[in-house]
Amino acid sequence: MKKFLTLLTVSVTIIVGHGFTNKVSADTTSKEIIIDRVYNPNTGEHLFTPSIFEESYLIDIGWQGEGNAFFVPDPTDTGTSSDNGPYLRRLYNPNAGEHFYTASGYEANYLVNHGWKRDFVTIPTAKKGIPAYRLYNPNAKVGSHHYTTSAYERDSLVKMGWKYEGVGFYVLR
């Protein structure tokens, strides 16, 4: 029951907060949305969020804030809309308690058909820019995928046995 209430609270926080809490940079030429990363020390999962409400809530319940993960184009900035890539879809596995991100509609639908739930959080991406690498840990039960813009972090994880799956998406910085 406690897990259900926590999931419900996080879901409501995301739904209510997502549309109103995007952190936009002060750059006047183009708007960016900051995507922050938080870490759950109990499960090893990293979660990406554009919502300061979700980030604050997760830190309050024991997750560790890791700061800005990357910056993505603001989809409401019509001056740069041609630079926008596909949206990342965030999915949740209620059996394992982990989140997964994909820019592929096919991959998202496949996972939903196999029990994953749509988290109703979408994150814009860039058509080109800095690659966000996707890695897979075949030994993890939760947090088996990781995304990073750091080539050093990518290479370090590969040396520890993670599988490099390529570029998952692109970000501005």
TIPASE-372767 format. One line per field, with one value per residue: x, y, z of N, C-alpha, C in turn. Coordinates in Angstrom, 2 decimals, decimal comma, padded with zeros to 5 digits. Example, Ala and Ser with C-alpha at 12.3 -4.5 7.8 and 13.67 -1.06 7.14 Angstrom:
% residues 2
n.xx <- (013,19 / 012,85);
n.yy <- (-005,69 / -002,25);
n.zz <- (007,80 / 007,08);
ca.xx <- (012,30 / 013,67);
ca.yy <- (-004,50 / -001,06);
ca.zz <- (007,80 / 007,14);
c.xx <- (013,20 / 012,90);
c.yy <- (-003,30 / 000,03);
c.zz <- (007,80 / 007,87);
This chain:
% residues 173
n.xx <- (000,82 / 001,97 / 003,89 / 002,20 / 000,89 / 003,07 / 003,83 / 001,47 / 001,47 / 003,83 / 003,13 / 000,91 / 002,21 / 003,94 / 002,15 / 000,65 / 002,68 / 004,33 / 003,57 / 003,88 / 006,31 / 008,70 / 012,07 / 013,46 / 016,12 / 017,90 / 018,75 / 018,28 / 018,14 / 017,43 / 015,24 / 015,74 / 015,19 / 015,87 / 017,00 / 017,03 / 018,89 / 018,27 / 019,17 / 018,56 / 019,66 / 018,96 / 018,07 / 019,69 / 018,90 / 018,78 / 016,96 / 015,46 / 014,24 / 012,09 / 010,78 / 010,69 / 009,19 / 008,82 / 011,50 / 012,21 / 010,40 / 011,28 / 013,88 / 013,22 / 012,19 / 014,39 / 015,98 / 018,95 / 019,95 / 021,42 / 021,93 / 022,05 / 021,43 / 021,27 / 020,52 / 017,71 / 015,88 / 013,33 / 010,10 / 008,15 / 009,32 / 009,10 / 010,92 / 013,03 / 011,99 / 012,46 / 014,77 / 014,17 / 014,13 / 012,84 / 010,47 / 011,44 / 010,09 / 008,98 / 008,88 / 007,48 / 008,20 / 006,14 / 006,59 / 009,35 / 010,01 / 011,36 / 012,45 / 012,37 / 013,69 / 012,90 / 013,21 / 011,91 / 008,87 / 007,96 / 009,47 / 008,56 / 005,80 / 006,04 / 007,11 / 005,04 / 003,07 / 004,12 / 003,77 / 004,89 / 004,28 / 003,01 / 004,53 / 003,75 / 005,43 / 007,19 / 010,10 / 011,64 / 013,92 / 016,96 / 017,51 / 020,09 / 023,29 / 024,74 / 025,53 / 023,52 / 024,34 / 023,31 / 023,27 / 023,43 / 023,02 / 023,60 / 023,55 / 021,98 / 019,00 / 017,22 / 017,27 / 018,67 / 019,26 / 021,12 / 021,75 / 023,85 / 025,70 / 028,34 / 031,33 / 033,40 / 032,10 / 030,49 / 032,50 / 033,75 / 031,69 / 031,34 / 033,77 / 033,28 / 031,53 / 029,06 / 026,84 / 027,23 / 024,79 / 024,58 / 023,80 / 021,21 / 019,67 / 019,75 / 021,02 / 021,03 / 023,07);
n.yy <- (-001,19 / 001,23 / 001,60 / 001,93 / 004,34 / 006,10 / 005,95 / 006,95 / 009,56 / 010,60 / 010,39 / 012,15 / 014,50 / 014,75 / 014,96 / 017,25 / 019,10 / 019,06 / 020,60 / 023,19 / 023,71 / 023,74 / 024,50 / 027,24 / 028,61 / 031,75 / 032,75 / 034,85 / 034,42 / 031,82 / 029,51 / 027,20 / 024,08 / 022,86 / 019,73 / 017,78 / 015,42 / 012,80 / 010,49 / 007,26 / 005,84 / 003,41 / 001,70 / 002,11 / 003,48 / 006,10 / 009,05 / 011,17 / 014,45 / 017,17 / 018,63 / 020,70 / 020,27 / 017,48 / 016,69 / 017,89 / 016,57 / 013,88 / 014,09 / 014,81 / 012,37 / 010,76 / 010,37 / 011,33 / 014,48 / 015,25 / 017,40 / 019,42 / 017,53 / 017,74 / 020,06 / 020,93 / 021,76 / 024,25 / 023,44 / 025,32 / 027,49 / 029,03 / 030,00 / 028,23 / 025,82 / 024,15 / 022,89 / 020,99 / 017,67 / 014,29 / 013,57 / 012,36 / 009,56 / 008,72 / 005,76 / 003,42 / 000,62 / -001,28 / -003,65 / -003,97 / -001,48 / 000,55 / 003,16 / 004,00 / 005,39 / 006,50 / 007,56 / 006,43 / 005,69 / 003,17 / 001,45 / 002,32 / 001,64 / -001,14 / -001,86 / -001,00 / -002,78 / -004,99 / -004,73 / -002,43 / 000,91 / 003,98 / 006,92 / 009,47 / 011,61 / 013,61 / 014,46 / 016,95 / 016,70 / 017,41 / 017,85 / 017,67 / 017,87 / 017,50 / 014,19 / 011,92 / 009,20 / 005,78 / 003,18 / -000,21 / -002,28 / -005,51 / -006,94 / -005,73 / -005,41 / -003,33 / -000,06 / -000,61 / 000,61 / 003,41 / 006,85 / 009,23 / 012,22 / 012,29 / 011,20 / 010,11 / 009,01 / 007,14 / 005,45 / 004,53 / 003,05 / 001,05 / -000,29 / -001,44 / -003,42 / -002,73 / -002,52 / -000,81 / 000,94 / 002,76 / 006,05 / 007,54 / 009,83 / 013,36 / 016,36 / 019,88 / 020,93);
n.zz <- (000,00 / 000,79 / -001,22 / -003,40 / -002,68 / -002,68 / -005,38 / -006,52 / -005,48 / -006,61 / -009,31 / -009,49 / -008,80 / -010,96 / -013,14 / -012,47 / -012,02 / -014,30 / -016,60 / -015,69 / -014,53 / -015,92 / -016,13 / -017,42 / -019,27 / -018,98 / -021,35 / -024,05 / -026,77 / -027,48 / -025,97 / -023,37 / -021,77 / -018,61 / -017,66 / -014,91 / -012,89 / -010,66 / -008,07 / -006,84 / -004,02 / -002,94 / -004,94 / -007,12 / -009,33 / -011,75 / -012,31 / -014,66 / -014,90 / -015,86 / -014,01 / -011,24 / -009,00 / -008,90 / -008,66 / -006,18 / -004,46 / -004,69 / -003,66 / -001,07 / -000,15 / -000,02 / -002,30 / -004,12 / -005,17 / -008,25 / -009,78 / -012,82 / -015,67 / -018,44 / -021,13 / -023,03 / -026,06 / -025,75 / -026,42 / -026,86 / -027,95 / -030,75 / -032,57 / -032,73 / -033,42 / -035,60 / -034,96 / -033,12 / -031,90 / -031,67 / -029,03 / -025,84 / -024,30 / -021,12 / -019,39 / -017,06 / -015,09 / -013,31 / -011,97 / -011,56 / -010,65 / -012,01 / -014,27 / -017,76 / -020,74 / -023,97 / -027,35 / -029,33 / -030,74 / -031,48 / -029,81 / -027,30 / -027,45 / -027,72 / -025,21 / -023,51 / -024,31 / -023,12 / -020,41 / -019,23 / -018,05 / -019,29 / -018,32 / -018,61 / -018,77 / -020,87 / -022,65 / -024,43 / -027,22 / -029,06 / -032,60 / -033,48 / -031,93 / -028,75 / -028,04 / -026,16 / -024,47 / -024,37 / -022,09 / -020,93 / -018,13 / -017,69 / -015,33 / -013,44 / -011,49 / -011,16 / -012,54 / -014,82 / -017,21 / -018,33 / -018,94 / -020,37 / -021,06 / -020,94 / -022,20 / -020,79 / -018,51 / -019,84 / -020,99 / -018,66 / -017,44 / -019,37 / -019,11 / -016,68 / -017,28 / -018,36 / -021,18 / -024,15 / -025,88 / -027,90 / -029,28 / -027,62 / -027,83 / -028,68 / -027,17 / -026,28 / -024,68);
ca.xx <- (000,00 / 002,86 / 004,47 / 001,14 / 000,68 / 004,23 / 003,69 / 000,36 / 001,90 / 004,78 / 002,38 / 000,14 / 003,19 / 004,42 / 001,08 / 000,31 / 003,84 / 005,07 / 003,24 / 004,08 / 007,55 / 009,90 / 013,04 / 013,92 / 017,30 / 017,72 / 019,24 / 017,19 / 018,09 / 016,63 / 014,89 / 016,14 / 014,62 / 016,88 / 016,60 / 017,86 / 019,03 / 018,30 / 019,66 / 018,00 / 020,74 / 018,44 / 017,87 / 020,71 / 018,28 / 018,82 / 015,72 / 015,57 / 012,97 / 012,05 / 009,91 / 011,32 / 008,35 / 009,16 / 012,86 / 012,17 / 009,70 / 012,14 / 014,96 / 012,61 / 011,97 / 015,64 / 016,81 / 020,02 / 019,98 / 022,71 / 022,05 / 021,65 / 021,93 / 021,43 / 019,61 / 017,01 / 015,14 / 011,98 / 009,23 / 007,28 / 010,12 / 008,83 / 012,09 / 013,97 / 011,23 / 013,01 / 015,91 / 013,69 / 014,10 / 011,68 / 010,33 / 011,70 / 008,96 / 009,43 / 008,04 / 007,70 / 007,94 / 005,61 / 007,11 / 010,73 / 010,13 / 012,35 / 012,04 / 013,09 / 013,50 / 013,12 / 012,70 / 011,26 / 007,48 / 007,85 / 010,02 / 007,63 / 004,59 / 006,42 / 007,24 / 003,69 / 002,41 / 004,73 / 003,55 / 005,37 / 003,26 / 003,43 / 004,71 / 003,17 / 006,46 / 007,92 / 011,23 / 012,06 / 015,32 / 017,44 / 017,78 / 021,54 / 023,91 / 025,57 / 024,87 / 023,25 / 024,63 / 022,47 / 024,00 / 022,62 / 023,72 / 022,94 / 023,54 / 021,11 / 017,57 / 016,58 / 018,27 / 019,53 / 019,66 / 021,66 / 021,93 / 024,82 / 026,35 / 029,77 / 032,05 / 034,17 / 031,19 / 030,15 / 033,63 / 033,96 / 030,66 / 031,64 / 034,88 / 032,73 / 030,65 / 027,84 / 026,80 / 026,94 / 023,72 / 024,59 / 023,23 / 019,78 / 019,04 / 020,67 / 020,66 / 021,73 / 024,32);
ca.yy <- (000,00 / 002,39 / 001,76 / 002,47 / 005,75 / 006,83 / 006,02 / 007,85 / 010,92 / 011,00 / 010,54 / 013,39 / 015,58 / 014,87 / 015,43 / 018,62 / 019,97 / 019,02 / 021,69 / 024,51 / 023,86 / 023,64 / 025,51 / 027,79 / 029,43 / 033,18 / 033,07 / 035,51 / 034,03 / 030,60 / 029,01 / 025,83 / 023,47 / 022,13 / 018,40 / 017,40 / 013,99 / 012,39 / 009,12 / 006,50 / 004,99 / 002,09 / 000,86 / 002,38 / 004,10 / 007,54 / 009,51 / 012,47 / 015,17 / 018,61 / 019,20 / 020,99 / 019,66 / 016,07 / 016,61 / 018,21 / 015,48 / 012,70 / 014,38 / 014,76 / 010,99 / 010,01 / 010,36 / 012,32 / 015,38 / 015,25 / 018,63 / 019,45 / 016,45 / 018,31 / 021,12 / 020,56 / 022,90 / 024,50 / 023,25 / 026,48 / 028,52 / 028,82 / 030,38 / 027,12 / 024,58 / 023,26 / 022,19 / 020,02 / 016,27 / 013,59 / 013,61 / 011,16 / 009,09 / 008,06 / 004,61 / 002,90 / -000,80 / -001,41 / -004,87 / -003,77 / -000,16 / 001,37 / 004,01 / 003,80 / 006,53 / 006,20 / 008,49 / 005,59 / 005,34 / 001,72 / 000,85 / 002,64 / 000,81 / -002,53 / -002,03 / -000,88 / -004,06 / -006,00 / -004,45 / -001,12 / 001,95 / 005,32 / 007,78 / 010,75 / 012,64 / 013,64 / 015,38 / 017,27 / 016,47 / 018,21 / 017,08 / 017,48 / 018,50 / 016,62 / 012,88 / 011,31 / 007,79 / 004,84 / 002,00 / -001,24 / -003,12 / -006,81 / -007,52 / -004,96 / -005,73 / -002,02 / 000,90 / -001,33 / 001,52 / 004,68 / 007,81 / 010,24 / 012,96 / 012,23 / 010,08 / 009,50 / 008,16 / 006,03 / 004,53 / 003,93 / 002,03 / -000,06 / -001,03 / -002,18 / -004,48 / -002,24 / -002,63 / 000,46 / 000,73 / 003,83 / 007,35 / 007,45 / 011,08 / 014,49 / 017,49 / 021,11 / 020,97);
ca.zz <- (000,00 / 000,86 / -002,55 / -004,25 / -002,34 / -003,16 / -006,83 / -006,80 / -005,16 / -007,64 / -010,56 / -009,43 / -008,83 / -012,33 / -014,01 / -012,11 / -012,10 / -015,56 / -017,50 / -015,11 / -013,79 / -016,72 / -015,79 / -018,68 / -019,07 / -019,19 / -022,68 / -024,77 / -028,18 / -027,57 / -024,66 / -023,08 / -020,57 / -017,85 / -017,20 / -013,77 / -012,63 / -009,26 / -007,91 / -005,72 / -003,51 / -002,57 / -006,12 / -008,13 / -010,49 / -012,01 / -012,91 / -015,29 / -014,77 / -016,11 / -012,99 / -009,96 / -007,97 / -008,82 / -008,15 / -004,74 / -003,77 / -004,63 / -002,72 / 000,27 / 000,29 / 000,08 / -003,51 / -004,09 / -006,32 / -008,95 / -010,56 / -014,22 / -016,51 / -019,77 / -021,54 / -024,26 / -026,60 / -025,26 / -027,58 / -027,06 / -028,61 / -032,18 / -033,36 / -032,87 / -033,52 / -036,62 / -034,36 / -032,15 / -032,27 / -031,11 / -027,58 / -025,06 / -023,51 / -019,90 / -019,08 / -015,71 / -014,92 / -011,95 / -011,35 / -011,14 / -010,03 / -012,69 / -015,38 / -019,02 / -021,63 / -025,37 / -028,35 / -030,34 / -030,49 / -031,60 / -028,59 / -026,21 / -027,60 / -027,45 / -023,76 / -022,93 / -024,59 / -022,26 / -019,00 / -018,77 / -018,01 / -019,73 / -017,15 / -019,00 / -018,79 / -022,12 / -022,60 / -025,79 / -027,56 / -030,18 / -033,82 / -033,48 / -030,77 / -027,93 / -027,90 / -024,85 / -024,67 / -023,64 / -021,66 / -020,29 / -017,16 / -017,70 / -013,99 / -012,54 / -011,44 / -011,33 / -013,01 / -015,76 / -018,28 / -017,88 / -020,02 / -019,99 / -022,13 / -020,65 / -022,81 / -019,70 / -017,73 / -020,73 / -021,09 / -017,33 / -017,25 / -020,29 / -018,49 / -015,53 / -017,76 / -018,98 / -022,64 / -024,82 / -026,85 / -028,89 / -028,92 / -027,36 / -028,26 / -028,67 / -026,33 / -026,66 / -023,89);
c.xx <- (000,87 / 003,48 / 003,44 / 000,93 / 001,85 / 004,15 / 002,58 / 000,77 / 002,87 / 004,06 / 001,60 / 001,09 / 003,68 / 003,35 / 000,76 / 001,49 / 004,48 / 004,80 / 003,60 / 005,47 / 008,80 / 010,82 / 013,65 / 015,10 / 017,01 / 018,22 / 018,09 / 017,11 / 017,31 / 016,40 / 015,32 / 015,41 / 015,74 / 016,27 / 017,57 / 017,86 / 019,06 / 018,62 / 019,04 / 019,08 / 020,26 / 018,32 / 018,96 / 020,15 / 018,55 / 017,52 / 015,95 / 014,22 / 013,11 / 011,30 / 010,66 / 010,50 / 008,70 / 010,56 / 012,88 / 011,51 / 010,61 / 013,31 / 014,43 / 012,41 / 013,22 / 016,47 / 017,87 / 019,98 / 021,37 / 022,87 / 021,58 / 022,27 / 022,22 / 020,37 / 019,01 / 016,25 / 013,76 / 011,04 / 008,28 / 008,01 / 010,00 / 010,01 / 013,07 / 013,27 / 011,78 / 014,21 / 015,48 / 013,69 / 012,86 / 011,64 / 010,77 / 010,43 / 009,54 / 008,41 / 008,42 / 007,32 / 007,45 / 006,10 / 008,52 / 010,93 / 011,16 / 011,74 / 012,93 / 012,73 / 013,77 / 012,53 / 011,95 / 009,82 / 007,27 / 008,32 / 009,09 / 006,39 / 004,88 / 006,47 / 005,89 / 002,92 / 002,96 / 004,71 / 004,07 / 004,22 / 003,84 / 003,44 / 004,14 / 004,14 / 007,15 / 008,99 / 011,63 / 013,54 / 015,68 / 017,65 / 019,26 / 022,09 / 024,81 / 024,84 / 024,67 / 023,34 / 023,72 / 023,29 / 023,07 / 023,50 / 023,01 / 022,84 / 022,59 / 019,68 / 016,74 / 017,67 / 019,20 / 019,94 / 020,15 / 021,92 / 022,88 / 025,35 / 027,87 / 030,40 / 032,88 / 033,30 / 030,79 / 031,27 / 033,92 / 032,95 / 030,89 / 032,76 / 034,39 / 031,72 / 029,32 / 027,96 / 026,42 / 025,90 / 023,63 / 024,03 / 021,73 / 019,02 / 020,12 / 020,11 / 021,44 / 023,08 / 024,12);
c.yy <- (001,26 / 002,66 / 002,38 / 003,95 / 006,61 / 007,01 / 006,99 / 009,30 / 011,43 / 011,25 / 011,85 / 014,58 / 015,82 / 015,48 / 016,89 / 019,54 / 020,06 / 020,24 / 023,06 / 024,74 / 023,72 / 024,80 / 026,00 / 028,69 / 030,89 / 033,64 / 033,65 / 035,07 / 032,74 / 030,08 / 027,55 / 025,36 / 022,68 / 020,79 / 018,01 / 015,90 / 013,76 / 010,90 / 008,48 / 005,55 / 003,59 / 001,15 / 001,02 / 003,07 / 005,60 / 007,91 / 010,92 / 013,16 / 016,64 / 019,35 / 019,44 / 020,40 / 018,19 / 015,89 / 016,85 / 017,09 / 014,27 / 012,91 / 014,31 / 013,33 / 010,12 / 009,90 / 011,45 / 013,17 / 015,37 / 016,47 / 018,49 / 018,29 / 016,97 / 019,37 / 020,73 / 021,77 / 023,02 / 024,38 / 024,42 / 027,63 / 028,31 / 029,20 / 029,25 / 025,79 / 023,63 / 022,48 / 021,09 / 018,61 / 015,61 / 013,75 / 012,28 / 010,81 / 008,40 / 007,00 / 004,10 / 001,42 / -001,02 / -002,67 / -004,68 / -002,43 / 000,72 / 002,14 / 003,75 / 004,96 / 006,09 / 007,29 / 007,74 / 005,26 / 003,84 / 001,03 / 001,10 / 001,77 / -000,66 / -002,77 / -001,92 / -002,18 / -005,21 / -005,60 / -003,14 / -000,13 / 003,26 / 006,21 / 009,18 / 011,91 / 012,52 / 014,72 / 015,67 / 016,95 / 017,39 / 017,30 / 016,74 / 018,20 / 017,51 / 015,28 / 012,50 / 009,80 / 006,92 / 003,58 / 001,06 / -002,08 / -004,47 / -007,47 / -006,83 / -005,45 / -004,46 / -001,05 / 000,30 / -000,50 / 002,82 / 005,54 / 008,89 / 010,95 / 012,92 / 010,98 / 009,36 / 008,55 / 006,93 / 004,99 / 003,83 / 002,82 / 000,83 / -000,92 / -001,87 / -003,24 / -004,03 / -002,39 / -001,28 / 000,20 / 001,85 / 005,13 / 007,19 / 008,65 / 012,17 / 015,61 / 018,72 / 021,24 / 020,25);
c.zz <- (000,00 / -000,51 / -003,50 / -003,97 / -002,80 / -004,67 / -007,22 / -006,57 / -006,22 / -008,96 / -010,58 / -009,49 / -010,24 / -013,22 / -013,73 / -012,37 / -013,45 / -016,44 / -016,98 / -014,54 / -014,63 / -016,39 / -017,09 / -018,42 / -019,39 / -020,56 / -023,51 / -026,23 / -028,38 / -026,16 / -024,55 / -021,83 / -019,91 / -017,42 / -016,09 / -013,58 / -011,13 / -009,20 / -006,67 / -005,21 / -003,11 / -003,76 / -007,16 / -009,37 / -010,54 / -012,69 / -013,45 / -015,23 / -015,16 / -015,00 / -011,68 / -008,81 / -007,79 / -008,22 / -006,63 / -003,95 / -003,62 / -003,68 / -001,28 / 000,77 / 000,20 / -001,18 / -003,36 / -005,35 / -006,94 / -009,86 / -011,99 / -014,97 / -017,91 / -020,02 / -022,88 / -024,78 / -025,97 / -026,45 / -027,83 / -027,74 / -030,12 / -033,06 / -033,58 / -033,10 / -034,58 / -036,09 / -033,39 / -032,72 / -031,68 / -029,59 / -026,99 / -024,32 / -022,28 / -019,56 / -017,70 / -015,67 / -013,49 / -011,24 / -010,81 / -010,44 / -010,71 / -013,85 / -016,59 / -019,94 / -023,06 / -026,25 / -029,44 / -029,93 / -030,55 / -030,31 / -027,40 / -026,28 / -027,30 / -025,94 / -023,06 / -023,14 / -023,76 / -020,78 / -018,46 / -018,85 / -018,54 / -018,49 / -017,38 / -018,80 / -020,14 / -022,01 / -024,04 / -025,99 / -028,72 / -031,39 / -033,91 / -032,27 / -030,06 / -027,78 / -026,43 / -025,08 / -023,82 / -023,37 / -020,92 / -019,36 / -017,10 / -016,33 / -013,02 / -012,61 / -011,68 / -011,76 / -014,03 / -016,96 / -017,67 / -019,10 / -019,54 / -021,22 / -021,98 / -021,29 / -021,75 / -018,88 / -018,56 / -020,75 / -019,77 / -017,08 / -018,15 / -019,70 / -017,31 / -015,96 / -018,34 / -020,50 / -023,23 / -025,92 / -027,89 / -028,36 / -028,77 / -027,89 / -028,23 / -027,79 / -026,79 / -025,97 / -022,59);
